Amino acid sequence: MPSLTPSERYRKHILMRPIDEREIRASLINASRKEASVLSLPPALSEIDFEQLDFLGWSDAKFARRAYVVTEVDGALTGILLQRAEQRVLARAQCSWCEDVTLRHDVQFFSARKAGPAGRNGDTIGTLACSEFGCSKNVRRLPPLAYEGYDREAARQLRIEKLGENVRAFVRAVGRA
């Protein structure tokens, strides 16, 4: 099987499609109806450029430690409610989603209650992620030249793909019983 060029790989990449308030609220797999009904939507939702996003992530303006992530998983729009850790990560940590080693922003520990009976029993899962969910922007920056002949565009496309895989894997893990 022939290998794909970076542009062919990118076309296979799952990009976010524009979504609205109703879809966001309905997508949450680990939130109660009450939690979904009172969530604060992302600022300027109608102005977001979804073509530049691999997932939509934002912090709730009303609840300081609450955040949300919505992405396409196995063809379905899937969202999760996250809880930001009370304490900041003290050491310089690497985001588990974008894996950016040159981060300009803080990384924060987020936990998510598992969906279904496991979540009702108190089971959670956690990850380190960019505190402001800027991962999509991070992976689209052209990486520095590592060595002569290094294909920076191919490296960027691989980082974009890996981000999508990492976020979808976390969301799937939240949904697993």
C-alpha positions as CSV (number, residue, x, y, z in Angstrom):
1,M,0.0,0.0,0.0
2,P,1.5,3.4,-1.0
3,S,2.2,5.9,1.8
4,L,0.1,9.0,1.9
5,T,1.4,12.5,1.3
6,P,0.9,15.0,4.1
7,S,-1.9,16.7,2.2
8,E,-3.7,13.3,1.7
9,R,-3.2,12.5,5.4
10,Y,-4.7,15.9,6.3
11,R,-7.8,15.3,4.2
12,K,-8.4,12.1,6.2
13,H,-8.1,14.1,9.4
14,I,-11.3,14.8,11.3
15,L,-12.0,18.5,11.6
16,M,-14.7,20.0,13.8
17,R,-17.9,21.1,12.1
18,P,-19.8,24.1,13.3
19,I,-22.0,23.2,16.2
20,D,-24.7,25.0,18.1
21,E,-25.9,25.2,21.8
22,R,-28.4,22.4,21.5
23,E,-25.8,20.0,20.0
24,I,-23.3,20.9,22.7
25,R,-25.7,20.2,25.6
26,A,-26.9,17.0,24.0
27,S,-23.4,15.7,23.4
28,L,-22.3,15.6,27.0
29,I,-21.9,11.9,28.1
30,N,-20.8,12.4,31.7
31,A,-22.9,15.3,32.8
32,S,-26.3,15.3,34.5
33,R,-29.2,17.0,32.7
34,K,-28.9,19.8,35.3
35,E,-25.1,20.2,34.7
36,A,-25.8,20.3,30.9
37,S,-28.6,22.8,31.3
38,V,-26.6,25.3,33.3
39,L,-23.3,25.2,31.4
40,S,-21.9,28.4,30.1
41,L,-21.3,28.2,26.3
42,P,-17.9,29.2,24.8
43,P,-17.5,32.9,24.3
44,A,-18.6,34.0,20.8
45,L,-19.6,30.5,19.8
46,S,-21.1,31.7,16.4
47,E,-17.7,33.3,15.5
48,I,-15.5,30.3,16.2
49,D,-13.5,29.1,13.1
50,F,-14.2,25.4,13.5
51,E,-12.0,24.6,10.4
52,Q,-9.0,25.3,12.6
53,L,-10.1,23.1,15.5
54,D,-9.7,19.4,16.3
55,F,-11.9,19.8,19.3
56,L,-13.8,22.5,21.0
57,G,-12.6,23.1,24.6
58,W,-13.5,25.9,27.0
59,S,-13.8,26.8,30.7
60,D,-17.1,27.6,32.2
61,A,-17.5,31.3,33.1
62,K,-19.9,30.5,36.0
63,F,-18.1,27.6,37.6
64,A,-14.4,28.3,38.1
65,R,-13.2,24.7,38.0
66,R,-15.5,23.4,35.3
67,A,-14.5,22.9,31.7
68,Y,-15.8,21.1,28.6
69,V,-14.5,19.4,25.6
70,V,-16.6,18.4,22.5
71,T,-15.3,16.5,19.5
72,E,-16.3,14.0,16.9
73,V,-15.8,10.4,18.1
74,D,-16.7,7.5,15.8
75,G,-19.0,9.7,13.7
76,A,-20.9,11.1,16.7
77,L,-20.5,14.5,18.4
78,T,-19.3,13.7,22.0
79,G,-18.7,16.0,24.8
80,I,-17.4,15.6,28.3
81,L,-17.5,17.7,31.5
82,L,-14.1,18.2,33.1
83,Q,-13.0,19.4,36.6
84,R,-9.9,21.5,36.8
85,A,-7.6,20.6,39.7
86,E,-7.6,23.0,42.6
87,Q,-3.8,23.3,42.5
88,R,-1.8,24.3,39.5
89,V,0.8,21.9,38.2
90,L,4.0,23.1,39.9
91,A,6.6,21.6,37.5
92,R,6.6,22.5,33.8
93,A,4.4,19.7,32.4
94,Q,3.7,18.5,28.9
95,C,0.2,18.5,27.6
96,S,-0.9,14.9,27.0
97,W,-3.0,15.9,24.0
98,C,-0.8,18.2,21.8
99,E,2.5,17.0,23.3
100,D,3.9,20.4,22.6
101,V,7.4,20.8,24.1
102,T,7.5,24.6,23.5
103,L,4.3,25.5,25.3
104,R,3.7,29.2,25.9
105,H,0.7,28.4,28.2
106,D,0.2,26.5,31.4
107,V,-0.7,22.9,31.5
108,Q,-3.4,21.9,34.0
109,F,-4.6,18.6,35.4
110,F,-8.2,17.8,34.5
111,S,-10.4,15.0,35.7
112,A,-13.6,13.7,34.2
113,R,-16.2,11.5,35.9
114,K,-16.7,8.4,33.8
115,A,-20.0,8.0,32.0
116,G,-22.8,5.7,33.2
117,P,-22.7,3.5,36.3
118,A,-19.0,3.8,36.7
119,G,-19.3,7.6,37.0
120,R,-22.2,7.3,39.4
121,N,-19.9,5.1,41.6
122,G,-17.3,7.8,41.6
123,D,-14.9,6.5,38.9
124,T,-12.9,9.2,37.2
125,I,-10.1,9.5,34.7
126,G,-7.5,12.4,34.4
127,T,-5.2,14.0,32.0
128,L,-2.8,16.9,31.7
129,A,-4.0,19.4,29.0
130,C,-3.3,23.0,28.0
131,S,-5.2,25.1,30.5
132,E,-6.9,27.2,27.9
133,F,-7.3,24.3,25.4
134,G,-5.1,25.9,22.7
135,C,-3.8,22.5,21.5
136,S,-5.3,23.0,18.0
137,K,-3.3,26.2,17.6
138,N,-0.1,24.6,19.1
139,V,0.0,21.7,16.6
140,R,-0.6,24.0,13.6
141,R,2.6,26.0,14.2
142,L,5.4,24.9,11.9
143,P,7.9,23.1,14.0
144,P,11.6,24.2,14.0
145,L,14.0,22.7,11.5
146,A,15.4,19.6,13.4
147,Y,18.0,18.7,10.8
148,E,18.8,19.2,7.1
149,G,16.0,17.7,5.0
150,Y,13.5,17.6,7.8
151,D,10.0,17.7,6.4
152,R,8.4,20.3,8.7
153,E,5.0,20.2,6.9
154,A,4.8,16.4,7.3
155,A,5.8,16.8,11.0
156,R,3.0,19.4,11.5
157,Q,0.4,17.1,9.8
158,L,1.5,14.2,12.1
159,R,1.1,16.4,15.1
160,I,-2.4,17.4,14.0
161,E,-3.4,13.8,13.5
162,K,-1.9,12.8,16.9
163,L,-3.8,15.5,18.7
164,G,-7.1,14.3,17.3
165,E,-6.2,10.7,18.3
166,N,-5.2,11.7,21.8
167,V,-8.3,13.7,22.5
168,R,-10.6,11.1,21.0
169,A,-8.9,8.4,23.1
170,F,-9.5,10.3,26.3
171,V,-13.1,11.0,25.4
172,R,-13.6,7.3,24.6
173,A,-12.0,6.3,27.9
174,V,-14.5,8.6,29.7
175,G,-17.4,6.8,27.9
176,R,-16.1,3.3,28.7
177,A,-17.7,1.5,31.6
